[in-house]
Amino acid sequence: MNSDSPRPSVPAGAALYIAVVQFLFVTTWTLYVLFLPRLLESAGLPAAWTPWILLLDQVVFLVADVASGVFADRVQRTLGRIGPWIVGATAVSCVAFLLLPHAVRLGGAAPLLALGLTVVWTLTSSALRAPPWVLLGKYAARPALPWLNALTLVGLAAGGATAPFLGVVLRDVDPRLPFAISSLTLLAATAGIIHLERSLARRSTAAATATAPTQPQAPRVLDARQTAWMVGILMLAAAFQSHVSLNAAAQYLRFVRPAALELLMPLFWVGFGVAMVAGGALCRRHGALALMASAALVGAGSALAAANAGSLPLLIAAQIVAGAAWGGMLVAMFSSAADLGRSGREGLALGTMFAMLALAAIARIGAVLAGWPTSAAMAPAMAWLPVALWGAGGVLIGLLARRATWPRSPSGR
């Protein structure tokens, strides 16, 4: 019997519930990015500060993701309940988000208060990044994690797909209304995590056993293989950022007018969502690292096809395949982080993974500030960047997959 057998089975509904929370979190972030220039102007700050504020947000995420992951590990070991801490931090986050469009109307104190609320919101919202996956891994049998991770990632896919439509529908809306609705809805949904955790704990009398490590804990200091894993994730995430945020719109505009982008940009996330169906099964059958490497190489090929597409149908097909490849990569990232962190260090591993995603976003914002996407001289390099990063990252992760000493799920072959 493997070491994960004492853990109770986790119903798919639990993963889907967390997916709903993730969807609402992505929606609040989309609203924030959409209205940030207007909020800054209302507070007496130049809208040109927007990319710098977003850069600051990602720096905060970079630090807070690791801290929240480590804290989730500690809460899990000492108090045995992660849910109340997630809900408490989310409550603070939602209050800060709710107050943002009101603070900018407070006269001379508005700029400082608006910036302070932004930092508080970003800092506390890290509770909705790594910790929910720690909660899922706490009760789920390890062989089921890839499938449960895939279900949970459906929320990110839905949030990414609806982002362009939100930009169109809410373009001229007073931000106070969507900020209030999204923050209150997110808080209400997150509050259910406490009930979810209690329900999972009651599913088996062995739930308490799941909180006690049955294997040696993962090392506190990352070794060379784990450092290479971090570098590989950073490369894959940077490729995603450059392909979707820097290249996709320009590639579509070769064939369509700007108004069509709201229908075309979500196609990447359609592919992402479709990949969730097979990603969990492939990850369980072949191993997380093998799937991540294979999906990265597929992503490199699809990015190359998108850059050289001679027609709109070919470009659409390439973007859908790229989305499916990113979906496979992300499922494998979460599963490999769970393998790396077991037992008792899942939060540290997941927090580190999210930190690499934030660092990739920082690099993307830095490229925008440097003017790379609009530079004719940089155009060839920008087109090849996701190809090179996905390709190199896939090779690196593939080499790691060949190392028999890497932690593997009991179901891995």
N, C-alpha and C positions, 0 to 999 in steps of 0.2 A: 504494500500500500504506500502511495506517495505521501509526502509530508503535507500535502494540501487537502487530503481527504477529510480532515475534521471540519473544514469550512463548509457552512451551509450553502446550498445552491441559491443563486441570486436570480430572481425572475427578470425577464426582459423588461418588464414594466418599470423596474427600478432604474435601469439604464436609460430608458426613454424619459423618465421623469427628470433625470439629470440633464438629458438632452434638451428638454424644454427650458430648463434654467440656463443652459448654455446659449440657446437661441435668444432668450430675452437679454442676456448679458451682451451678446454681439449686437443686438438691436440698440441697446443703450449706447454702446460705443459708436455705432453708426450715427445716431442722433447727435452725439457730442461732436463728432468730426464735422457733421453737416452744419451745425449751428455755431461752431466755435468762432469763425471769423466775425459773425454778427454779434456774438456775445462780447468779444473783445472790443469791438467798436462801441458797443453800448456802455462798456466800462471805461471808456476813454483811452483805450489802448489801440494801436494800429493793427489792422487785420493782417498785416505782413508778419506779425509775430506768430501766426498760426502754426507754420511748420516747426518753429522753435519750441512752442508749447507742446506739440505732439512729440518732438524729440525728447523733451523733459519727461513726458509721460512714459515713454519707453524706457528711459534710464531708471525711472522709479520702478517700473515693472521688473527690470533686470535685477534689481536688488531685492525687491519685495517678493518676487516669485520664489527665490531660493529661501528667503527667511520664512515665508509662509509655509513652504514645504517642510522645512526643518521643524517649525512649530507644530505642524499637523502631526508629524511623527511623535513629537514629545507629548502632545495632548493624547494621542492614541495610546501611548505606553502608560501614562500616569493617570489620566482620567477615564480612558476607555470610550469616550464619546467625542467625535469630531463635529457632529452636526451643530450643537449649540454655538460653538466657536465660529463656524462658517456663517450661521445666521446672524450672530452678533456683529461680526465685521461687515456683513452685507448691509445690515441696518444702518450703520454709520455711513457706508458708501452711498446708500440710496438717499439718505438725508442730505448729504453733501451735493449729490446730483440734483435733487429736487430744488435746492436753494440756489443753484448756479444762475438760472435766468433771473432770479429776484435780486441777487447780490449785486449785479451790475447796475442796478438802479439806485444805489445807496450813496451817490455823490462822490466826494473825495476819497472815501474809504473803499470804493468799488474795485479799483484795480488790484489792491493788495488782497482784499477778501476773495475776489474771484480767483486769483492765482492760488490762494491758500485752499479754497474749496476744491480746486482742480487737483492739487497734490493729495489732499485727503481722500478724494474719490478714487484716484488712481491707486493710492497705497492700499486702501482697504478692499478695493475690488479684486486685489490679488487673491483674496479668499475664495473667489469663484474660478480660479484657474487650476492650480495643482490640487488643492485639498479635496474637491469632489471626487477626483479619480483615486485619491488615497482612500476615501470612504468606500468606493466601489471595490478596490482591491483588498480592503480589510476583511470583507465578508465573502467575496467571490472565490470559488475554487480556481486555482491558477489556470487550468486548461480552458476555462470558460471566459477568461479575461479578454482575449482578442475579439471574440464576438460581442461581448458587452461594451468594449471600447468602441467598436464599429457602430453600435447602436447609439452610443452617446455622441459620437462625432456627427451624427445626422443633424444635431442641433446647430453645429457650426456651419454645416453645408446649407441649411435652410437660412440661417442668418446672413451668410455671404451672398446667397442668391437673391434675397429680398433687398439688400442694401441699395442697388441702383434704383429700385422702385420707390423706396423711401425718399431718396434724394429728389425725385420728381414730385411725388405727392405732397411732401411737406415743405417744399421750397419756400412758400410764402406764408407759412403758418407761424403764429406766435409761439416761440419755443417753450413758453411756460406750460402749455397744454401737453405736448408730447413728452416733455421732461417729467411732468407729474404722473402721467399715465404709465410711462415705461418704468419709472422708479418704483411706484407703488405696486405695479404688477410683478416686477422682479422680486421685490421684498416678499410679497404674498407667496409667490412660487417657491422662493428659497426657504421660507419658514417651514414648508412641508418636509424639508430635509431631516428635521428632528424626528418627525413621525416616521419617515422612511427608514432612518437608522434604527429606531426602536423596533420597527416591524422586521427588519432584517435580523436583528439580534434575537427576536423571538422565534425565528424560523427553525432554530436548532439549539438544543442545550449546549452544543459544542461551540457556540459563537464566542464564548470567552476564551476558548482555546486558540481561536484565530488571532487574538491580540498578543499571544505569547510566542516569541520566535521559536520555531522548531528546527531552524538551521542556523549556522553561524551568521551573524549580522554582516551586512555589506560593509566594507571598509570605509572609515570616515574620510580617508584621503584617496582620491581617484588615482588608479595606477595608469600605466601607459595606454592600455587598451581602452579604458574608460575615458581617458582624455581624447583619444582618437575618435571615440563614439561621439563626444561632445563636438569635436571639430567637424565630423561628418554631418551631424544634425544642423550645425550652423551653415554649412555649405548648401545643404538641401533647402533649408529655410530661406537663405539668401537667393537661391535660384527661383523659388516660388515668388518671393517679393518682386524680383526683377521681371519675371515673366508676366505676372498678373497686374502689378501696379505700375510698372514702367513701360512695358512693351505691348500689352494686349490691345489697349485702346488705339494706339497708333497703327497696329496691324489691321484692325477692323476698318479704320478710317481710309485705308487704301481702296476699299470697295464700297463703303456706305457713308451716309451723312451722319453727323454727330447725334442727331435725334434717335438713330437706330441703336445706339450703344446700350440704352437701358434694356433692350431686349436681347442683345448679343452677349454682353458681359456676364450675365448669370449662367451662360452655357457651361462655363468652366465648372461651376458648382453643381450643375446637373451631372456632369461626369463624376465629380467627387462623390455625390450622393449615391450614384449607381455602384461605384466601387465598394461602398460599404457592405453591399450584399455578399460580395465574394472575399473582401479583404480579411475579415475575421477568420474564415475557413482556411484561406491560404496561409495566413500567419500561423495558425495552429498546426497546420500540416507540415509546412516547410521551415518554420522558425521565423522570428521577427526580423532578424538581421538579413536573412536571405531574401525575404519579401521586400524589405526596405531597399536593398541594393538593386534588385530586379526592377522595382517600380521606379527607382531613380533613373536607371538606364532607359526605361520606356519614356520617362519624362523628358530626358535629354533628346531622344528621337522626336518626340512630339513638338518640343520647342523648336527644333531645327526645321521640322515640317511647317510649323506656323510661320517662321521667319521667311520661308521660301515659297509659301502657298501662292499659287497663281490664280486662284479663284476664291470666292467667298465660301462655297461649299467645302472646299479643301481646308480652308482656314477654320471653319466651324468644327469639322471633324478633328483637326489637330488640337483645338482648344478643349474639346470634350475628352479626348484621350489624355491630354495633359492634366485635366482635372481628375480623371480616374487614377492617373499615376500618383498625383499628390495625395489622393485619398488613401491609396495603398501605403504610401510612405508614412502618412500620419498615423494610421492604425498601427503600423509596425513600430513607430517611434514610441507610442504609449505602451505597447506591449514590451518592448525592449527595456524601457525605463522601469516597468514593474519587475522584470526579471533582474535588472541590475540592482534594484533597491531591496529586494527581498532578503531577509524578512526584517521589518522594522525600519527600513530606510527608504521606503517608497516615496515619501514626501520629498526627501532630499533629491532623489533621482528625477522625479517629475518636476520639481521646482527648477532643477538645473536645465532640464529640457525646455521648459517654458522660458527660462532666461536666455537660452540660445535663440529661441523664436523672437524674443524681444530685441536681442542684439542684431538679428537680421533686419528687423524693422528699423532699427536705428541706422543701419547702413543704407537702407532704401531712402529714408528721409534725408540723410546726408547727401546721397546722390542727387536728390531733387534740389536741395539747397545749392549744390555745386553746379546746377544747370545741365547735368549730363543728359537727361531725356530730351531736351530741346536743342542740344548741340549737334550740328551736322557732322562735326569731326568725331563725335563719340557714337554716332548712330551704328556703325558696323560693330563696335565693341559691345554696345547695349544689346544688339540682336544675338550675339554669340554668348553673352554672359550666362543666361540660364542654361544653355546647352553645356557650356564648360563646367559650371558649378554642379549641375545634376550629374553629369558624366563623371567628374572627378570624385564627387561625394559618393556616387554609387560604387565606384571602384574601391574607395577606402572602406566603406561599410562591407563590401563583398569580401575584402581581405579579413575583416574582423569576423565575418560569418564562418570563415574557415578555421578559426581558432577554437579548438574543442574546449578550452578552458572558460569560454564566455558563459555566463549563467544562462541556462535554458529552462523553459517551462517543462514540466513533466511530460507534456503532450508533444513537445518538439521531437523531431526525428533526426 
